[in-house]
């Protein structure tokens, strides 16, 4: 590649103008030879996407502004300006204007993807999408009812899309290999022949020849000394002999010739319907010439036109070469009935948006995984094909939400599964509604899972739903461009170098790390999101970060390559299998967290808690509404001394009057607040031992020296560990303000169980 190039332009007046292009970045412009350009149907002068270029055209001519906004003429000199292809990939055609702003010529430039193998990947992905679409159509309409003549219209909006389907199949290596296999090793059959032969060249006499010896006309006399002279005086000059020859004029070969002629006619129709200088015209003309050359093979001169099409022939359906051509013929006859408005994103206006095509291709690859792993029938005509006015339309289009739903059954649970293409999560929604916290978000693909038996809206509200997002990033070439080099994370100098380089790329408009930040946005902004992952066509492995010890929540990247032999989907498949195992686990950390979050948000907080309390309890963070207190009573000084001396406090256990039940509060009490008979205000607070209360009988309590004679009941006995923590010193509480205290029973000795937060509201 070079820094600058020149291209000559033929002007209608007969002049030849010269266009000079200079690259801002060295090595981002090149000129390929005419043969390579013609083979790939590209312009010889090639730029790289994502870079900026300066141009100047001589003789006072200028370039007209284009619809894509790539041309930016100079305000000082209209003959110069800048070219900014940005993400456009494909052939750019610009009008050349004279000094009167009249069109007087055109110039073509090719914008190449920075990925060197994008040509083959583009062709492969388009072919696979065509296969998927025609497979759907074959389910939608029986092949037995398909017309023999391929019907297509000339709607300019869908013309190139229809040809692209045709070209993706006919331009594939598999198709031409099949045709070559047929021409070099065709199916043959023995056929009966008749021939007028000179009687003297007949070597074997059969009944037919003997009969002709007797009765055929045009006879010649036999010599006098001939052995047959005694039986006849003459023999016919010529006789008709019958035989068998090996012929290629079979029904199957007639079909092959018919199919190739049909494809050639289709290409001619597309060529005629398009503009002479358009990409469609050139591509259709090139493909038509290839088919014409193939039909000029000597074998096809020996093959006649078919009287019938033997679609049920075992040879057409099973023999190598023949079955592939039959499949292509069925595909094209069906694809001609299909419109795909999403195709305009990929190849309208001469572009080859391989990144958009990668997004569509991944949709079908992910559906394959969905069917395989979740046993959900996803690739069905009713979900992906819709009837238009007179055609069938593929629903797939960027920006248009396309959901695929089903029910997934495991050995222990059932789930609703919803796979969405371009689902929008609207922003600025009030919790607990679904969607985004802030701005609207639209991931490329979203896998949504929630328990069977409730609808999606209720699952969102109750924190029972989980979203996994995936984004297609065709232009990501390796993991280091996203996440940074591994050594940079541990070496401070290399880390600084990488971050500085990242800043430079951001300023130059090549900020690949933005793709990673987008995953963080999905993960943090879209409610109930458990993971966000990049899908890219590179080949340097998988990267994952997990929020807990489990497979989700997390972030990461997976390889998905447009390659027939190895598309790299095995790692993504293993990941989704682990996701399935995760959802089968009823005690997963994520499920516990989701339930706790729902429970917390369901509770109404009646007041703001700003009291000073200990930060930790038993070396764990103290949550005031999850720590409990027993507010108890002692009858006299003797009972108080026993409590303080033995470090025990008892309450009656049971369902009778004055008894308490075993509840979360009664078994997990952490503090004891005591008051005596003379006051409802106290400052006596103690911390209890962990492990909960013990159950004593009345006799066991008396044996422990309890100063009062108790009735034959059972008692919950709490052990005092230590006096009040420093944060509670010099503070007092009023029992009358406590939740659960009954003011009509002012002298009641029944204990009150409440949270620490509720107790602090009674502080005076």
NORJO-V309115 format. One record per residue. N is the residue number from 1. RES is the residue in one small letter. SS is DSSP state (@ for helix, = for strand, . for the rest). Layout:
n-><N | N>
res-><RES | RES>
ss-><SS | SS>
This chain:
n-><1 | 2 | 3 | 4 | 5 | 6 | 7 | 8 | 9 | 10 | 11 | 12 | 13 | 14 | 15 | 16 | 17 | 18 | 19 | 20 | 21 | 22 | 23 | 24 | 25 | 26 | 27 | 28 | 29 | 30 | 31 | 32 | 33 | 34 | 35 | 36 | 37 | 38 | 39 | 40 | 41 | 42 | 43 | 44 | 45 | 46 | 47 | 48 | 49 | 50 | 51 | 52 | 53 | 54 | 55 | 56 | 57 | 58 | 59 | 60 | 61 | 62 | 63 | 64 | 65 | 66 | 67 | 68 | 69 | 70 | 71 | 72 | 73 | 74 | 75 | 76 | 77 | 78 | 79 | 80 | 81 | 82 | 83 | 84 | 85 | 86 | 87 | 88 | 89 | 90 | 91 | 92 | 93 | 94 | 95 | 96 | 97 | 98 | 99 | 100 | 101 | 102 | 103 | 104 | 105 | 106 | 107 | 108 | 109 | 110 | 111 | 112 | 113 | 114 | 115 | 116 | 117 | 118 | 119 | 120 | 121 | 122 | 123 | 124 | 125 | 126 | 127 | 128 | 129 | 130 | 131 | 132 | 133 | 134 | 135 | 136 | 137 | 138 | 139 | 140 | 141 | 142 | 143 | 144 | 145 | 146 | 147 | 148 | 149 | 150 | 151 | 152 | 153 | 154 | 155 | 156 | 157 | 158 | 159 | 160 | 161 | 162 | 163 | 164 | 165 | 166 | 167 | 168 | 169 | 170 | 171 | 172 | 173 | 174 | 175 | 176 | 177 | 178 | 179 | 180 | 181 | 182 | 183 | 184 | 185 | 186 | 187 | 188 | 189 | 190 | 191 | 192 | 193 | 194 | 195 | 196 | 197 | 198 | 199 | 200 | 201 | 202 | 203 | 204 | 205 | 206 | 207 | 208 | 209 | 210 | 211 | 212 | 213 | 214 | 215 | 216 | 217 | 218 | 219 | 220 | 221 | 222 | 223 | 224 | 225 | 226 | 227 | 228 | 229 | 230 | 231 | 232 | 233 | 234 | 235 | 236 | 237 | 238 | 239 | 240 | 241 | 242 | 243 | 244 | 245 | 246 | 247 | 248 | 249 | 250 | 251 | 252 | 253 | 254 | 255 | 256 | 257 | 258 | 259 | 260 | 261 | 262 | 263 | 264 | 265 | 266 | 267 | 268 | 269 | 270 | 271 | 272 | 273 | 274 | 275 | 276 | 277 | 278 | 279 | 280 | 281 | 282 | 283 | 284 | 285 | 286 | 287 | 288 | 289 | 290 | 291 | 292 | 293 | 294 | 295 | 296 | 297 | 298 | 299 | 300 | 301 | 302 | 303 | 304 | 305 | 306 | 307 | 308 | 309 | 310 | 311 | 312 | 313 | 314 | 315 | 316 | 317 | 318 | 319 | 320 | 321 | 322 | 323 | 324 | 325 | 326 | 327 | 328 | 329 | 330 | 331 | 332 | 333 | 334 | 335 | 336 | 337 | 338 | 339 | 340 | 341 | 342 | 343 | 344 | 345 | 346 | 347 | 348 | 349 | 350 | 351 | 352 | 353 | 354 | 355 | 356 | 357 | 358 | 359 | 360 | 361 | 362 | 363 | 364 | 365 | 366 | 367 | 368 | 369 | 370 | 371 | 372 | 373 | 374 | 375 | 376 | 377 | 378 | 379 | 380 | 381 | 382 | 383 | 384 | 385 | 386 | 387 | 388 | 389 | 390 | 391 | 392 | 393 | 394 | 395 | 396 | 397 | 398 | 399 | 400 | 401 | 402 | 403 | 404 | 405 | 406 | 407 | 408 | 409 | 410 | 411 | 412 | 413 | 414 | 415 | 416 | 417 | 418 | 419 | 420 | 421 | 422 | 423 | 424 | 425 | 426 | 427 | 428 | 429 | 430 | 431 | 432 | 433 | 434 | 435 | 436 | 437 | 438 | 439 | 440 | 441 | 442 | 443 | 444 | 445 | 446 | 447 | 448 | 449 | 450 | 451 | 452 | 453 | 454 | 455 | 456 | 457 | 458 | 459 | 460 | 461 | 462 | 463 | 464 | 465 | 466 | 467 | 468 | 469 | 470 | 471 | 472 | 473 | 474 | 475 | 476 | 477 | 478 | 479 | 480 | 481 | 482 | 483 | 484 | 485 | 486 | 487 | 488 | 489 | 490 | 491 | 492 | 493 | 494 | 495 | 496 | 497 | 498 | 499 | 500 | 501 | 502 | 503 | 504 | 505 | 506 | 507 | 508 | 509 | 510 | 511 | 512 | 513 | 514 | 515 | 516 | 517 | 518 | 519 | 520 | 521 | 522 | 523 | 524 | 525 | 526 | 527 | 528 | 529 | 530 | 531 | 532 | 533 | 534 | 535 | 536 | 537 | 538 | 539 | 540 | 541 | 542 | 543 | 544 | 545 | 546 | 547 | 548 | 549 | 550 | 551 | 552 | 553 | 554 | 555 | 556 | 557 | 558 | 559 | 560 | 561 | 562 | 563 | 564 | 565 | 566 | 567 | 568 | 569 | 570 | 571 | 572 | 573 | 574 | 575 | 576 | 577 | 578 | 579 | 580 | 581 | 582 | 583 | 584 | 585 | 586 | 587 | 588 | 589 | 590 | 591 | 592 | 593 | 594 | 595 | 596 | 597 | 598 | 599 | 600 | 601 | 602 | 603 | 604 | 605 | 606 | 607 | 608 | 609 | 610 | 611 | 612 | 613 | 614 | 615 | 616 | 617 | 618 | 619 | 620 | 621 | 622 | 623 | 624 | 625 | 626 | 627 | 628 | 629 | 630 | 631 | 632 | 633 | 634 | 635 | 636 | 637 | 638 | 639 | 640 | 641 | 642 | 643 | 644 | 645 | 646 | 647 | 648 | 649 | 650 | 651 | 652 | 653 | 654 | 655 | 656 | 657 | 658 | 659 | 660 | 661 | 662 | 663 | 664 | 665 | 666 | 667 | 668 | 669 | 670 | 671 | 672 | 673 | 674 | 675 | 676 | 677 | 678 | 679 | 680 | 681 | 682 | 683 | 684 | 685 | 686 | 687 | 688 | 689 | 690 | 691 | 692 | 693 | 694 | 695 | 696 | 697 | 698 | 699 | 700 | 701 | 702 | 703 | 704 | 705 | 706 | 707 | 708 | 709 | 710 | 711 | 712 | 713 | 714 | 715 | 716 | 717 | 718 | 719 | 720 | 721 | 722 | 723 | 724 | 725 | 726 | 727 | 728 | 729 | 730 | 731 | 732 | 733 | 734 | 735 | 736 | 737 | 738 | 739 | 740 | 741 | 742 | 743 | 744 | 745 | 746 | 747 | 748 | 749 | 750 | 751 | 752 | 753 | 754 | 755 | 756 | 757 | 758 | 759 | 760 | 761 | 762 | 763 | 764>
res-><x | x | x | x | x | x | x | x | x | x | x | x | x | x | x | x | x | x | x | x | x | x | x | x | x | x | x | x | x | x | x | x | x | x | x | x | x | x | x | x | x | x | x | x | x | x | x | x | x | x | x | x | x | x | x | x | x | x | x | x | x | x | x | x | x | x | x | x | x | x | x | x | x | x | x | x | x | x | x | x | x | x | x | x | x | x | x | x | x | x | x | x | x | x | x | x | x | x | x | x | x | x | x | x | x | x | x | x | x | x | x | x | x | x | x | x | x | x | x | x | x | x | x | x | x | x | x | x | x | x | x | x | x | x | x | x | x | x | x | x | x | x | x | x | x | x | x | x | x | x | x | x | x | x | x | x | x | x | x | x | x | x | x | x | x | x | x | x | x | x | x | x | x | x | x | x | x | x | x | x | x | x | x | x | x | x | x | x | x | x | x | x | x | x | x | x | x | x | x | x | x | x | x | x | x | x | x | x | x | x | x | x | x | x | x | x | x | x | x | x | x | x | x | x | x | x | x | x | x | x | x | x | x | x | x | x | x | x | x | x | x | x | x | x | x | x | x | x | x | x | x | x | x | x | x | x | x | x | x | x | x | x | x | x | x | x | x | x | x | x | x | x | x | x | x | x | x | x | x | x | x | x | x | x | x | x | x | x | x | x | x | x | x | x | x | x | x | x | x | x | x | x | x | x | x | x | x | x | x | x | x | x | x | x | x | x | x | x | x | x | x | x | x | x | x | x | x | x | x | x | x | x | x | x | x | x | x | x | x | x | x | x | x | x | x | x | x | x | x | x | x | x | x | x | x | x | x | x | x | x | x | x | x | x | x | x | x | x | x | x | x | x | x | x | x | x | x | x | x | x | x | x | x | x | x | x | x | x | x | x | x | x | x | x | x | x | x | x | x | x | x | x | x | x | x | x | x | x | x | x | x | x | x | x | x | x | x | x | x | x | x | x | x | x | x | x | x | x | x | x | x | x | x | x | x | x | x | x | x | x | x | x | x | x | x | x | x | x | x | x | x | x | x | x | x | x | x | x | x | x | x | x | x | x | x | x | x | x | x | x | x | x | x | x | x | x | x | x | x | x | x | x | x | x | x | x | x | x | x | x | x | x | x | x | x | x | x | x | x | x | x | x | x | x | x | x | x | x | x | x | x | x | x | x | x | x | x | x | x | x | x | x | x | x | x | x | x | x | x | x | x | x | x | x | x | x | x | x | x | x | x | x | x | x | x | x | x | x | x | x | x | x | x | x | x | x | x | x | x | x | x | x | x | x | x | x | x | x | x | x | x | x | x | x | x | x | x | x | x | x | x | x | x | x | x | x | x | x | x | x | x | x | x | x | x | x | x | x | x | x | x | x | x | x | x | x | x | x | x | x | x | x | x | x | x | x | x | x | x | x | x | x | x | x | x | x | x | x | x | x | x | x | x | x | x | x | x | x | x | x | x | x | x | x | x | x | x | x | x | x | x | x | x | x | x | x | x | x | x | x | x | x | x | x | x | x | x | x | x | x | x | x | x | x | x | x | x | x | x | x | x | x | x | x | x | x | x | x | x | x | x | x | x | x | x | x | x | x | x | x | x | x | x | x | x | x | x | x | x | x | x | x | x | x | x | x | x | x | x | x | x | x | x | x | x | x | x | x | x | x | x | x | x | x | x | x | x | x | x | x | x | x | x | x | x | x | x | x | x | x | x | x | x | x | x | x | x | x | x | x | x | x | x | x>
ss-><. | = | . | = | = | = | = | = | = | = | . | . | . | . | . | = | = | = | = | = | = | = | = | . | . | . | . | . | = | = | = | . | . | @ | @ | @ | @ | @ | @ | . | . | . | . | . | = | = | = | = | . | . | . | = | = | = | = | = | = | . | . | . | . | = | = | . | . | . | . | . | . | . | = | = | = | . | . | . | . | . | . | = | = | = | = | = | . | . | . | . | . | = | = | = | = | = | = | = | = | . | . | . | . | . | = | = | = | = | = | = | = | = | = | = | . | . | . | . | . | @ | @ | @ | @ | @ | @ | @ | @ | @ | @ | @ | @ | @ | @ | @ | @ | @ | @ | @ | @ | @ | @ | @ | . | . | @ | @ | @ | . | . | . | . | . | . | . | . | . | . | . | . | . | @ | @ | @ | @ | @ | @ | @ | @ | @ | @ | @ | @ | . | . | @ | @ | @ | @ | @ | @ | @ | @ | @ | @ | @ | @ | . | . | . | . | = | = | = | = | = | = | = | = | = | = | @ | @ | @ | . | . | . | . | . | @ | @ | @ | @ | @ | @ | @ | @ | @ | . | . | . | = | = | = | . | . | . | . | . | . | . | . | . | . | . | . | = | = | = | . | = | = | = | = | = | = | = | = | = | = | . | . | . | @ | @ | @ | @ | @ | @ | @ | @ | @ | @ | @ | @ | @ | @ | @ | @ | @ | @ | @ | @ | @ | @ | @ | . | . | . | . | . | @ | @ | @ | @ | @ | @ | @ | @ | @ | @ | @ | @ | @ | @ | @ | @ | @ | . | . | @ | @ | @ | @ | . | . | . | . | . | . | . | . | . | . | . | . | @ | @ | @ | @ | @ | . | . | . | @ | @ | @ | @ | @ | @ | @ | @ | @ | @ | @ | @ | @ | @ | . | . | = | = | . | @ | @ | @ | @ | @ | @ | @ | @ | @ | @ | = | . | . | @ | @ | @ | @ | @ | @ | @ | @ | @ | @ | @ | @ | @ | @ | @ | @ | @ | @ | @ | @ | @ | . | . | . | . | . | . | @ | @ | @ | @ | = | = | = | . | . | . | . | = | = | = | . | . | . | . | . | . | . | = | = | = | = | = | = | = | = | . | . | . | . | = | = | = | = | = | = | = | = | . | . | . | = | . | . | . | . | . | . | . | . | . | . | = | . | . | . | . | = | . | . | . | = | = | = | = | = | = | = | . | . | . | . | @ | @ | @ | @ | @ | @ | . | . | . | = | = | = | = | = | = | = | = | . | . | . | . | . | . | @ | @ | @ | @ | @ | . | . | @ | @ | @ | @ | . | . | @ | @ | @ | @ | @ | @ | @ | @ | @ | @ | @ | @ | @ | @ | @ | @ | . | . | . | . | . | @ | @ | @ | @ | @ | @ | @ | @ | @ | @ | @ | @ | @ | = | . | . | = | = | = | = | = | = | = | = | . | . | . | . | . | . | = | = | = | = | . | . | . | . | . | . | . | = | = | = | = | = | = | . | . | . | . | . | . | . | . | . | @ | @ | @ | @ | @ | @ | @ | @ | @ | @ | @ | @ | @ | @ | @ | @ | . | . | . | . | @ | @ | @ | @ | @ | @ | @ | @ | @ | @ | @ | @ | @ | @ | . | . | . | . | . | . | . | . | . | . | . | . | . | = | = | . | . | = | = | . | . | . | . | . | . | = | = | = | = | = | = | . | . | . | @ | @ | @ | @ | @ | @ | @ | @ | @ | @ | . | = | = | = | = | = | = | . | . | . | . | . | . | = | . | . | . | @ | @ | @ | @ | . | = | = | = | = | = | = | = | . | . | . | . | . | = | = | . | = | = | = | = | = | . | . | . | . | . | = | = | = | = | @ | @ | @ | @ | @ | @ | . | . | . | . | . | . | . | . | . | . | = | = | = | = | = | = | = | = | = | = | . | . | @ | @ | @ | . | . | . | . | = | = | @ | @ | @ | . | . | . | . | . | @ | @ | @ | . | . | . | . | . | . | = | = | = | = | @ | @ | @ | @ | @ | . | . | = | .>
